[in-house]
Amino acid sequence: MDAMKLNEVVELVTRQGETLQARRLRPADRQALRRFGESLSPTTTGVFLPHHYDDATLEPILRRSEAGDDLTLGVFRGSRIVGYFFLWYLDQAFPLLGIGLHDDYQGAGLGRQMMNLLVAEAARLGRDGIDLTTLPTNDRAFRLYQSVGFRQIGYVENPRAGGGVTVERALRYTLNPAAAAPGHLANGRPVRELADGSAR
Ligand SMILES: CC(C)(COP(=O)(O)OP(=O)(O)OC[C@H]1O[C@@H](n2cnc3c(N)ncnc32)[C@H](O)[C@@H]1OP(=O)(O)O)[C@@H](O)C(=O)NCCC(=O)NCCS
């Protein structure tokens, strides 16, 4: 089955009652996405920097979004992007999830609605599950992921932009319990299992 249509709009409502629009991104959104990336605080960028926001980086990402190779979405307040979330490696059994909100819109109940939307899309596409990685210090994100139904399966070493590696938690949401659970992420990174072998 097809994923969410390119022009489909999903309304999200903050705890304060403000209605925002989520939809798939396309090449024409490049400026808005660049502004979003450049307006995040250092704290937010420290936990959410899926890529840089220069035009050369954004162009192929937005082309893949338009083509439906990834599911790449923005949360809009008018023409301004205040949230960015996605499932990359959409053709894989366990796509990789990413999510980030502008500082002004954190803690307003949007994250849960965005997560639910991505889980529903992966289910609609018949995927076996969803993986993500998150810094061990990011308690807010970890609690949200757990309450949505993600469980920690281990740790992953992610390369840092400036060199070196960052050890992150790897979490998995299972959609098809009968499917074989891969020991690596869709981007090929191996998952180092938890010491006791259990999912948390
Ligand atoms: C992480 C993030 C996506 C969460 O979205 P959010 O809209 O701010 O969170 P929500 O308001 O939907 O809250 C979701 C849950 O998180 C938890 N939570 C919210 N604020 C929290 C806080 N300050 N401390 C601890 N837990 C908190 C609560 O359990 C809440 O559940 P509830 O809905 O039952 O109250 C968002 O804060 C964000 O973009 N942060 C910066 C970037 C980031 O960390 N991205 C993830 C990288 S892995």
The ligand as an SDF file (V2000), in Angstrom:
LIG
                    3D

 48 50  0  0  0  0  0  0  0  0999 V2000
   11.9170   14.7970   22.3090 C   0  0  0  0  0  0  0  0  0  0  0  0
   10.7240   15.5440   21.7080 C   0  0  0  0  0  0  0  0  0  0  0  0
   10.4650   15.0700   20.2900 C   0  0  0  0  0  0  0  0  0  0  0  0
    9.4860   15.1940   22.5690 C   0  0  0  0  0  0  0  0  0  0  0  0
    8.3700   15.8420   22.0470 O   0  0  0  0  0  0  0  0  0  0  0  0
    7.4960   16.8340   22.9540 P   0  0  0  0  0  0  0  0  0  0  0  0
    6.3580   17.3050   22.1390 O   0  0  0  0  0  0  0  0  0  0  0  0
    8.4000   17.8680   23.5240 O   0  0  0  0  0  0  0  0  0  0  0  0
    7.0040   15.8700   24.0610 O   0  0  0  0  0  0  0  0  0  0  0  0
    5.4980   15.7390   24.5030 P   0  0  0  0  0  0  0  0  0  0  0  0
    5.0250   17.0690   24.9920 O   0  0  0  0  0  0  0  0  0  0  0  0
    4.7170   15.0320   23.4190 O   0  0  0  0  0  0  0  0  0  0  0  0
    5.6600   14.8000   25.7420 O   0  0  0  0  0  0  0  0  0  0  0  0
    5.8170   13.4320   25.5370 C   0  0  0  0  0  0  0  0  0  0  0  0
    6.1710   12.7440   26.8090 C   0  0  0  0  0  0  0  0  0  0  0  0
    7.5060   13.1050   27.1350 O   0  0  0  0  0  0  0  0  0  0  0  0
    7.6090   13.2040   28.5270 C   0  0  0  0  0  0  0  0  0  0  0  0
    8.0720   14.5230   28.8370 N   0  0  0  0  0  0  0  0  0  0  0  0
    7.6610   15.7070   28.3350 C   0  0  0  0  0  0  0  0  0  0  0  0
    8.3940   16.6990   28.8630 N   0  0  0  0  0  0  0  0  0  0  0  0
    9.2750   16.1110   29.6980 C   0  0  0  0  0  0  0  0  0  0  0  0
   10.3190   16.5930   30.5280 C   0  0  0  0  0  0  0  0  0  0  0  0
   10.6110   17.9000   30.6080 N   0  0  0  0  0  0  0  0  0  0  0  0
   11.0300   15.6970   31.2620 N   0  0  0  0  0  0  0  0  0  0  0  0
   10.7560   14.3730   31.1960 C   0  0  0  0  0  0  0  0  0  0  0  0
    9.7830   13.8730   30.4230 N   0  0  0  0  0  0  0  0  0  0  0  0
    9.0630   14.7310   29.6890 C   0  0  0  0  0  0  0  0  0  0  0  0
    6.3030   12.8960   29.1280 C   0  0  0  0  0  0  0  0  0  0  0  0
    6.3060   11.5290   29.4640 O   0  0  0  0  0  0  0  0  0  0  0  0
    5.3320   13.1280   28.0070 C   0  0  0  0  0  0  0  0  0  0  0  0
    4.2890   12.2640   28.1530 O   0  0  0  0  0  0  0  0  0  0  0  0
    2.7820   12.8150   28.4060 P   0  0  0  0  0  0  0  0  0  0  0  0
    2.3000   13.1840   27.0430 O   0  0  0  0  0  0  0  0  0  0  0  0
    2.0940   11.6370   28.9910 O   0  0  0  0  0  0  0  0  0  0  0  0
    2.8940   13.9930   29.3250 O   0  0  0  0  0  0  0  0  0  0  0  0
   10.9310   17.0780   21.7230 C   0  0  0  0  0  0  0  0  0  0  0  0
   10.9990   17.5420   23.0430 O   0  0  0  0  0  0  0  0  0  0  0  0
   12.1840   17.5130   20.9780 C   0  0  0  0  0  0  0  0  0  0  0  0
   12.1720   17.6970   19.7720 O   0  0  0  0  0  0  0  0  0  0  0  0
   13.2990   17.6900   21.7310 N   0  0  0  0  0  0  0  0  0  0  0  0
   14.5770   18.1650   21.1510 C   0  0  0  0  0  0  0  0  0  0  0  0
   15.1110   17.2540   20.0720 C   0  0  0  0  0  0  0  0  0  0  0  0
   15.1750   15.8180   20.5130 C   0  0  0  0  0  0  0  0  0  0  0  0
   15.5040   15.4910   21.6390 O   0  0  0  0  0  0  0  0  0  0  0  0
   14.8720   14.9170   19.5590 N   0  0  0  0  0  0  0  0  0  0  0  0
   14.9660   13.4980   19.7840 C   0  0  0  0  0  0  0  0  0  0  0  0
   16.3580   13.0580   19.5200 C   0  0  0  0  0  0  0  0  0  0  0  0
   16.5610   11.3000   19.7810 S   0  0  0  0  0  0  0  0  0  0  0  0
  1  2  1  0
  2  3  1  0
  2  4  1  0
  2 36  1  0
  4  5  1  0
  5  6  1  0
  6  7  2  0
  6  8  1  0
  6  9  1  0
  9 10  1  0
 10 11  2  0
 10 12  1  0
 10 13  1  0
 13 14  1  0
 14 15  1  0
 15 16  1  0
 15 30  1  0
 16 17  1  0
 17 18  1  0
 17 28  1  0
 18 19  1  0
 18 27  1  0
 19 20  2  0
 20 21  1  0
 21 22  1  0
 21 27  2  0
 22 23  1  0
 22 24  2  0
 24 25  1  0
 25 26  2  0
 26 27  1  0
 28 29  1  0
 28 30  1  0
 30 31  1  0
 31 32  1  0
 32 33  2  0
 32 34  1  0
 32 35  1  0
 36 37  1  0
 36 38  1  0
 38 39  2  0
 38 40  1  0
 40 41  1  0
 41 42  1  0
 42 43  1  0
 43 44  2  0
 43 45  1  0
 45 46  1  0
 46 47  1  0
 47 48  1  0
M  END
$$$$
